[in-house]
């Protein structure tokens, strides 16, 4: 078998799981319950967020929140302060594709 298959959790509960971590890419699966958020952090690679359920509310560099519904792919540049929230009433589920793998990227800025 040439291909490799990966499994992710099917849930409505708050979840952050690393699915793929190889020499080319890092892929995470994230589920955010209504009214909850992901810890504010800095993008440690070039990031693409693929929204599969709910609406992703994203603020970069403490700016206004922009809302990205299911079916959206959101690109975030390297080294950006990110706040991700689920401001909706439906569970938010999305995948984060980081390329290159963050371990091959320079250090990111510190946030306070």
Backbone bond lengths (Angstrom), bond angles and torsions (degrees), N, CA, C in turn:
res aa  C-N    CA-C-N  psi(-1)  N-CA   C-N-CA  omega(-1)  CA-C   N-CA-C  phi
1 X - - - 1.452 - - 1.531 108.29 -
2 X 1.309 116.36 123.92 1.462 121.26 -178.68 1.523 111.01 -84.71
3 X 1.318 116.16 -42.55 1.471 119.69 -176.87 1.520 111.40 -73.01
4 X 1.314 115.00 159.91 1.459 121.63 175.59 1.520 107.30 -122.56
5 X 1.302 117.07 135.10 1.456 122.15 -177.57 1.526 109.89 -107.56
6 X 1.325 116.45 140.46 1.457 122.48 179.17 1.522 108.65 -121.33
7 X 1.304 116.22 149.10 1.461 121.80 -179.21 1.520 108.77 -118.98
8 X 1.334 116.06 139.56 1.458 120.65 174.14 1.514 108.79 -124.08
9 X 1.329 116.05 158.14 1.458 122.79 -176.49 1.522 110.35 -74.41
10 X 1.325 116.52 134.90 1.473 122.16 173.60 1.522 106.34 -100.70
11 X 1.331 117.29 108.37 1.455 121.38 -173.52 1.524 110.72 -156.88
12 X 1.328 116.10 163.63 1.461 122.23 170.05 1.523 110.55 -105.25
13 X 1.331 116.72 -4.13 1.465 121.94 -177.87 1.525 110.43 -82.71
14 X 1.331 116.19 151.45 1.467 123.13 178.48 1.534 108.85 -52.61
15 X 1.335 116.57 124.26 1.465 121.18 -174.57 1.527 110.24 -146.64
16 X 1.323 116.49 137.51 1.461 122.52 168.06 1.518 105.55 -134.78
17 X 1.335 116.35 116.87 1.466 118.78 -178.85 1.523 110.76 -138.53
18 X 1.327 114.43 138.12 1.466 120.98 176.20 1.525 106.77 -84.02
19 X 1.320 116.29 123.37 1.460 121.53 -177.69 1.528 110.92 -98.50
20 X 1.325 116.86 -48.25 1.464 121.93 -179.19 1.525 108.20 -127.54
21 X 1.321 115.94 134.22 1.463 121.66 176.68 1.523 107.41 -145.98
22 X 1.335 115.71 83.30 1.462 118.77 -179.46 1.522 110.22 -122.30
23 X 1.313 117.23 -169.28 1.468 120.35 -173.49 1.526 113.73 -70.54
24 X 1.330 118.22 -13.33 1.459 120.51 -177.84 1.518 114.83 -107.91
25 X 1.337 116.57 -34.06 1.460 119.72 -169.76 1.527 111.32 -149.64
26 X 1.322 114.45 158.29 1.460 122.13 173.70 1.527 105.22 -127.99
27 X 1.337 117.32 126.71 1.458 121.61 179.50 1.516 109.11 -125.35
28 X 1.331 115.67 124.93 1.462 121.96 177.97 1.522 109.82 -115.45
29 X 1.317 115.34 153.38 1.466 123.25 176.11 1.523 106.57 -118.10
30 X 1.334 116.40 128.78 1.463 120.64 -175.29 1.527 109.53 -131.96
31 X 1.338 115.32 133.48 1.454 122.63 174.04 1.525 106.91 -122.21
32 X 1.340 115.91 130.97 1.464 121.39 -177.91 1.528 108.42 -126.41
33 X 1.310 115.43 122.65 1.459 120.88 179.46 1.529 110.09 -70.06
34 X 1.336 117.88 154.48 1.468 120.59 177.39 1.532 111.34 -53.72
35 X 1.342 115.77 134.87 1.459 121.45 179.19 1.513 114.78 81.51
36 X 1.324 118.13 -2.43 1.471 121.61 -179.09 1.525 110.00 -105.34
37 X 1.342 115.70 177.08 1.461 120.65 -176.97 1.523 110.74 -145.96
38 X 1.320 114.15 171.67 1.463 123.22 171.95 1.523 105.32 -98.52
39 X 1.316 118.17 145.32 1.466 121.95 178.68 1.530 109.09 -55.84
40 X 1.335 116.78 132.04 1.461 121.42 177.96 1.529 108.80 -60.34
41 X 1.331 115.23 134.30 1.465 119.93 -175.49 1.529 109.29 -153.22
42 X 1.326 116.21 178.91 1.465 122.66 178.70 1.527 108.42 -110.15
43 X 1.322 116.67 134.55 1.471 120.29 179.58 1.531 109.19 -63.33
44 X 1.330 114.92 120.62 1.462 120.10 -174.03 1.531 113.37 -97.62
45 X 1.331 116.27 12.25 1.458 123.60 174.42 1.521 107.26 -163.59
46 X 1.315 117.52 -170.03 1.464 121.13 170.62 1.521 105.43 -84.48
47 X 1.320 116.20 122.52 1.458 122.44 -166.82 1.530 110.36 -114.35
48 X 1.334 115.34 137.42 1.464 121.84 170.28 1.523 106.64 -124.63
49 X 1.331 115.72 122.37 1.466 121.85 179.66 1.523 107.55 -103.67
50 X 1.318 116.29 122.20 1.457 122.32 -177.91 1.525 107.43 -106.87
51 X 1.336 116.44 108.50 1.456 121.99 -175.22 1.527 108.93 -86.64
52 X 1.335 116.62 118.66 1.467 120.66 -178.18 1.526 113.25 -107.88
53 X 1.336 116.56 -16.02 1.463 119.92 -179.88 1.526 108.93 -156.16
54 X 1.329 117.11 139.74 1.455 120.94 178.46 1.522 112.15 78.49
55 X 1.330 115.22 -159.64 1.469 121.98 -179.73 1.523 109.13 -130.99
56 X 1.327 116.00 125.43 1.453 122.56 178.22 1.526 107.97 -86.70
57 X 1.329 117.41 123.66 1.464 122.58 174.82 1.521 107.13 -103.33
58 X 1.331 116.41 119.48 1.464 122.55 -170.81 1.516 110.91 -126.21
59 X 1.331 116.04 129.96 1.462 122.99 172.50 1.519 107.56 -119.83
60 X 1.333 116.26 128.61 1.461 121.36 176.05 1.519 109.02 -110.36
61 X 1.325 115.53 134.34 1.469 121.94 176.81 1.533 112.03 53.61
62 X 1.335 116.54 40.97 1.467 124.07 177.83 1.529 113.30 63.64
63 X 1.319 117.19 20.37 1.459 121.33 177.18 1.520 111.47 -80.43
64 X 1.307 115.40 -173.43 1.463 121.22 178.70 1.529 109.98 -64.95
65 X 1.318 116.22 152.31 1.460 121.04 175.36 1.526 109.31 -77.43
66 X 1.318 115.82 135.18 1.458 122.77 172.22 1.522 106.41 -111.97
67 X 1.320 116.58 146.32 1.468 121.57 -172.54 1.526 109.50 -112.93
68 X 1.342 114.74 127.69 1.460 121.82 -175.23 1.527 108.69 -123.53
69 X 1.344 117.59 110.34 1.461 121.15 -175.97 1.528 112.54 -77.94
70 X 1.329 115.37 168.95 1.465 121.73 175.26 1.528 109.12 -50.42
71 X 1.305 115.50 139.55 1.460 121.32 -177.03 1.520 112.55 97.38
72 X 1.329 117.38 -5.67 1.467 122.12 179.46 1.528 111.07 -91.83
73 X 1.320 115.30 149.17 1.460 122.56 168.61 1.521 106.01 -121.99
74 X 1.326 116.20 120.76 1.454 122.14 -174.35 1.531 108.84 -111.38
75 X 1.319 116.46 125.34 1.460 122.30 179.68 1.530 109.24 -98.88
76 X 1.326 116.21 130.39 1.467 121.90 179.03 1.530 108.00 -123.87
77 X 1.338 117.34 125.90 1.464 120.00 179.40 1.536 112.37 -65.53
78 X 1.297 115.36 163.50 1.456 123.55 175.54 1.528 110.82 -61.48
79 X 1.333 116.51 143.73 1.472 124.99 169.74 1.531 113.57 67.91
80 X 1.327 116.47 38.77 1.464 122.26 177.58 1.521 110.47 -110.72
81 X 1.332 117.38 132.96 1.459 121.24 174.06 1.529 107.42 -67.86
82 X 1.337 116.20 128.95 1.463 121.10 -174.95 1.521 111.06 -126.05
83 X 1.330 115.38 133.53 1.461 121.30 170.03 1.522 106.46 -120.01
84 X 1.319 116.09 123.56 1.464 122.06 -179.16 1.516 108.03 -118.44
85 X 1.328 114.88 127.85 1.460 120.33 179.44 1.522 110.20 -133.50
86 X 1.331 114.58 158.47 1.456 121.10 167.78 1.517 105.92 -107.79
87 X 1.303 116.71 94.65 1.453 121.99 -178.98 1.527 111.81 -88.42
88 X 1.327 116.43 0.40 1.461 120.88 -177.80 1.516 112.89 -93.96
89 X 1.322 115.32 -172.39 1.472 121.99 179.99 1.527 111.85 -102.53
90 X 1.326 117.07 -8.21 1.466 122.75 -179.87 1.531 109.17 -103.28
91 X 1.314 117.40 149.82 1.464 121.68 175.75 1.529 109.57 -59.21
92 X 1.327 116.35 135.91 1.460 123.37 176.19 1.525 108.42 -96.59
93 X 1.321 116.33 130.55 1.466 121.27 176.09 1.515 108.14 -135.90
94 X 1.336 115.95 131.18 1.458 120.00 179.43 1.520 110.81 -153.09
95 X 1.317 114.41 159.86 1.456 122.16 175.36 1.518 107.87 -110.07
96 X 1.322 115.98 144.55 1.460 122.53 178.18 1.525 107.55 -116.15
97 X 1.326 115.80 119.32 1.460 121.66 178.17 1.524 107.06 -107.29
98 X 1.324 116.04 119.46 1.465 121.81 179.97 1.523 108.77 -114.24
99 X 1.338 114.96 121.28 1.452 119.56 178.87 1.523 108.63 -143.74
100 X 1.332 117.07 131.29 1.454 125.92 -3.30 1.527 112.08 -66.93
101 X 1.314 115.50 171.58 1.455 120.57 177.12 1.531 108.25 -54.85
102 X 1.345 117.67 135.15 1.473 120.67 -177.71 1.523 115.02 -54.50
103 X 1.320 117.55 -26.87 1.469 118.36 -179.09 1.524 111.99 -66.96
104 X 1.356 116.71 -14.35 1.461 120.98 178.06 1.527 112.80 -100.58
105 X 1.336 116.41 9.60 1.463 121.93 -177.54 1.531 110.53 -104.78
106 X 1.351 116.76 159.17 1.466 119.70 175.40 1.526 111.30 -67.34
107 X 1.316 116.22 168.05 1.466 122.22 175.47 1.517 109.25 -59.82
108 X 1.326 116.07 147.64 1.469 120.71 175.97 1.519 109.84 -97.97
109 X 1.331 115.69 164.90 1.445 120.44 178.67 1.527 110.91 -67.53
110 X 1.300 116.67 158.10 1.464 123.14 177.47 1.526 108.45 -88.96
111 X 1.327 115.94 144.92 1.464 119.55 174.18 1.513 108.66 -114.33
112 X 1.313 114.52 151.34 1.478 119.78 179.31 1.509 110.07 -118.08
